[in-house]
């Protein structure tokens, strides 16, 4: 499989602030209510209230993966001193399947940005054989790099992010 470009992750500062440089080697397909998510898309919190379906493509069923979703912009992008906030972890996802076949380690928490435009980052890691993944102690001050290191996960095999900001009452009513 040809490697995909990580350029959108560099432009969106996901590489640097959340992840070290890596070359995507697989593809993860993320959909919220059948809406496909691409790097840099803007979504409204009302559209992302329920967990998305995340499909893992490009590996056989014997490989297992861990999905991590965080918000690196808490409480706001201009001063993200609470970086990162953990929204979701699913482990033991067999290759060529999706998150419904995995084990939810940390339940999905609906994004609710209050100040500015937040990035929400999905990172997919390949697990080492028969190695269980341990839950973090807290959702706050989460660190994706440290979590991957503590759980002996590989370099990321893919990452995707979208943007979201608080909805105004008018926007909710008419969208």
PEMOBEL-V930985 format. One record per backbone hydrogen bond with DSSP energy under -1.0 kcal/mol. CO is the residue of the C=O (numbers start at 1). NH is the residue of the N-H. If there is no record, write none. Layout:
co=CO nh=NH
co=CO nh=NH
//
This chain:
co=6 nh=10
co=7 nh=11
co=8 nh=12
co=9 nh=14
co=9 nh=15
co=10 nh=13
co=13 nh=17
co=14 nh=18
co=14 nh=19
co=19 nh=16
co=24 nh=4
co=27 nh=57
co=29 nh=55
co=30 nh=37
co=31 nh=53
co=32 nh=35
co=35 nh=32
co=38 nh=41
co=41 nh=163
co=44 nh=47
co=45 nh=48
co=53 nh=31
co=54 nh=99
co=55 nh=29
co=57 nh=27
co=60 nh=63
co=63 nh=95
co=64 nh=127
co=65 nh=93
co=66 nh=125
co=67 nh=90
co=68 nh=123
co=69 nh=87
co=69 nh=88
co=70 nh=121
co=71 nh=85
co=74 nh=82
co=76 nh=79
co=79 nh=81
co=80 nh=83
co=82 nh=141
co=84 nh=142
co=85 nh=71
co=87 nh=109
co=88 nh=69
co=89 nh=105
co=89 nh=106
co=90 nh=67
co=91 nh=103
co=93 nh=65
co=94 nh=97
co=97 nh=56
co=98 nh=101
co=99 nh=102
co=103 nh=91
co=106 nh=89
co=118 nh=164
co=120 nh=162
co=121 nh=70
co=122 nh=160
co=123 nh=68
co=124 nh=157
co=124 nh=158
co=125 nh=66
co=126 nh=154
co=128 nh=131
co=139 nh=86
co=143 nh=147
co=144 nh=148
co=145 nh=149
co=146 nh=150
co=147 nh=151
co=148 nh=153
co=149 nh=152
co=157 nh=25
co=157 nh=26
co=158 nh=124
co=160 nh=122
co=161 nh=40
co=162 nh=120
co=163 nh=43
co=164 nh=118
co=168 nh=172
co=169 nh=173
co=170 nh=174
co=171 nh=175
//
